[in-house]
Amino acid sequence: MEDTISHERALAFTRRTITESILAEWPDAALDNAGRLEDGRVFTGPSEAEARPLKSKRLTFTDLRDTLKNCQCCAFSADGKLLAASFDSSDVLIWRLSDGLLVQRLHHQGHTDDVRDLSFSPVGYALISGSKDGTAIVWDTRHGRVLLRLEGHREPVRSTAYAPYGAIIATGSDGDDISVKIWDASSGAFLHSFDVDEMVYSLAFSPDGSCLCAELQTSCHIYDIHTFTSTVTLQHATGETLFSSMSHQGDRIVTVLSSGNPGQVKIWSTATGEELLTIDHPNKLSYPVAFSPDGAEVVAACEADTAAITYDSRTGQVRHVFKLTKPAYRAAYSPDGYYVAFGVEGGDVEVYDAKSATFIAKFDAREGSETLWRARFLSDSQTILARSDYGPLSLYNIQDVLRMR
């Protein structure tokens, strides 16, 4: 079966062509720099200890102009059909995920320094890029044109976010100009700036767009977008490096300290900043943390046990214990809630049944990878994007593994 599946994948990609209908939609589509199929291994079986190796194919994406460059940032379009990425460069590459075709390279009249963050608009295919040159650019990805140039930061823009419905954009910078700025997504008009005292690591709007969560080094700040006021600051008592994740419903935020300073998991109210729940573990909990899609549970790593544990997000009761082979650096639920994937030390991706904690598969990392910087499911809940510290982006398919089991 593994040979049959690999052959099916290879056949589909050898027949890849650019048709008139593709050029009508994507005038700059090209076969060069298209995603490539690469041989890999996946381990599957009744448990990780009993897993057997099988041959598999993974779809990889990189900038073939310099394959040694690392991927600094990537983003999916809202409909899950496009992947955008930048590789230590001022250029942004965009691929169609259905066949790996390169449909656009954004560079004309663009950034003068490396791109550090990317975010697609929730409406259509507009894309915002934040760069070390201190600007953010909104692109028309279909035609490769600059729509808006957002200028106001004096230091690198390392975080970007679109509000739901695409009406507002948030950008965050570091260096001597540490601030979060809000912009009108249609006109590019500057609306407001929030000054902060730490580097801005990530930005996330609530689902209704009423508030913005800014994750800083040791705290989370929540801003009311209607009044442009800071409403809540979340911080653990120790003041150590903090990691956070907002629930899909936007009502709660889960926080935990870094793996170097493990401790408690805390769940807070987004609206009031009230600490709703504190979760303890004898061996202490650490990053990564994440809510399940329905918000019913949270997952956190337990480095001392080389495990990950899910808890009821209302009561703090243990739901499942995932016995991983190595410490987890990333965790992601599939959108349908059926699977949970862990990016572990060494760059491997381990996938489990989220409802039973049953081991499903371990995808081998590419040679030379040490750290997995990102693991995320596509909207189909079957495909995982893995971004390591070395080499291209990789797509792994769970459905192929289930067919081989």
NUFI-406690 format. One record per residue (C-alpha): residue in three letters; x, y, z. Coordinates in steps of 0.5 Angstrom, whole numbers, plus 500, padded with zeros to 3 digits. Last residue first. Layout:
REM residues N
ALAXYZ...
//
This chain:
REM residues 405
ARG496502517MET497505510ARG491508509LEU491512516VAL498514514ASP496517507GLN490521511ILE495524516ASN499528510TYR505531512LEU507538509SER514541509LEU517548509PRO524548507GLY531547510TYR533548517ASP530551524SER524547522ARG517549519ALA512543519LEU505544516ILE500539518THR495536513GLN489532515SER484537519ASP482540512SER483547515LEU491546515PHE494544521ARG500547524ALA507545527ARG512551528TRP519552530LEU521545530THR528545532GLU534540530SER533539523GLY539537519GLU536531516ARG529532515ALA524530521ASP521524521PHE514524521LYS511520527ALA504517527ILE498515530PHE499514538THR492513542ALA491519546SER484517546LYS480523544ALA486527541ASP488521537TYR496522537VAL501525532GLU508526533VAL512531529ASP520530528GLY524536529GLY530534533GLU526536540VAL518535539GLY513538534PHE507535537ALA500534533VAL493533536TYR488530532TYR480529532GLY479537534ASP476538527PRO480544527SER486539528TYR490541535ALA497544535ALA503543540ARG510546539TYR516545543ALA515538546PRO520534549LYS522527546THR519520545LEU512523547LYS507519552PHE501523551VAL497524558HIS489525557ARG484528561VAL487531567GLN482535571GLY483543571THR476544572ARG474549567SER479548562ASP479540563TYR486538562THR491535557ILE498533558ALA504533554ALA510528556THR517528556ASP516527564ALA521532566GLU518537560CYS511537562ALA508540556ALA501543556VAL494542553VAL488545554GLU481543554ALA473544553GLY475550548ASP471547542PRO478548538SER482545544PHE486550547ALA494551547VAL500551551PRO507549549TYR510551554SER511549561LEU508545566LYS511543573ASN513536575PRO508535581HIS503538576ASP499545578ILE493548574THR491555576LEU484557574LEU479563572GLU485569574GLU481575572GLY483579566THR476582566ALA474581558THR480576556SER478571563TRP484568565ILE487561565LYS494559568VAL498553567GLN503553573GLY511552573PRO516551568ASN522556568GLY527554562SER521550559SER518557558LEU512560563VAL505558562THR499562560VAL492560557ILE487566555ARG480566555ASP473569552GLY476569545GLN472563542HIS478560539SER481560546MET487565546SER494562547SER500564551PHE507564553LEU511567558THR518569560GLU519570567GLY516575571THR515571577ALA508573579HIS505570572GLN503576568LEU496578565THR495585563VAL488587562THR484593559SER489598555THR485603551PHE484604544THR476605545HIS473601540ILE480596539ASP480595547TYR487592548ILE489586552HIS497586554CYS500579555SER506579560THR514576560GLN516577553LEU510580550GLU504577547ALA499582545CYS492581545LEU487585541CYS480586543SER473587539GLY475583533ASP469579534PRO474573534SER479576539PHE485579535ALA492576536LEU499579536SER505576537TYR512577540VAL512584542MET519586545GLU518589552ASP516596555VAL510597551ASP507604547PHE500603544SER499607537HIS493609534LEU489610528PHE494610522ALA491610515GLY492605511SER486606507SER482599507ALA486596512ASP485602517TRP491601522ILE493600529LYS500600532VAL503596537SER510599540ILE517598542ASP521603538ASP528602541GLY528595538ASP522591537SER515592533GLY508590533THR503591527ALA495591528ILE491591521ILE483593521ALA477592517GLY479585515TYR473581517PRO476579523ALA482583525TYR488582521ALA495581525THR502583524SER509581528ARG516583527VAL516590524PRO523592525GLU525599528ARG522606527HIS515604526GLY511609522GLU510607515LEU504602513ARG505601505LEU499600502LEU496596495VAL503594493ARG502589487GLY504582485HIS498581481ARG494576485THR497577491ASP495584492TRP500586497VAL499590504ILE506592506ALA509593513THR515598514GLY521598519ASP526595514LYS526589518SER520587515GLY512586516SER508583511ILE501584510LEU497579505ALA491580501TYR488574498GLY480575500VAL477576506PRO481573513SER487578510PHE493574510SER498575515LEU506575514ASP512576519ARG519577519VAL521580512ASP528581510ASP530588508THR529593503HIS521591502GLY517592496GLN517596490HIS517589486HIS518583491LEU512579491ARG513572488GLN506569486VAL503563483LEU508557485LEU504551484GLY504546490ASP498542487SER493543491LEU497548496ARG497554491TRP504557493ILE506564495LEU513567495VAL515573499ASP521577497SER525581502SER529575504ASP531570510PHE526565507SER519568506ALA513564506ALA506564503LEU501558503LEU495558499LYS488554499GLY487554506ASP481558505ALA483564510SER490564506PHE496560510ALA502564513CYS509563513CYS515566517GLN523566517CYS524560513ASN532559512LYS536560507LEU541554504THR536553498ASP538560495ARG534561489LEU530555490ASP526558495THR523553499PHE517549499THR516541501LEU511536500ARG512530503LYS512523501SER512516505LYS516510506LEU514506512PRO517505519ARG514501524ALA511503531GLU511498537ALA514503542GLU510509539SER504505540PRO499501535GLY503502529THR506508525PHE513511523VAL513515517ARG519516513GLY521521507ASP522522500GLU521529497LEU515531493ARG517539491GLY513545491ALA514550485ASN520554485ASP520553477LEU513551475ALA511559474ALA504563476ASP505570474PRO498571471TRP494567477GLU487567476ALA487567468LEU494564468ILE490558472SER485558467GLU490558461THR493552464ILE500551467THR502544468ARG503538473ARG503531471THR509529474PHE506532481ALA500527480LEU504521478ALA509522484ARG503522489GLU499516486HIS506513486SER507514494ILE500511495THR502505491ASP508504495GLU506505502MET500500500
//
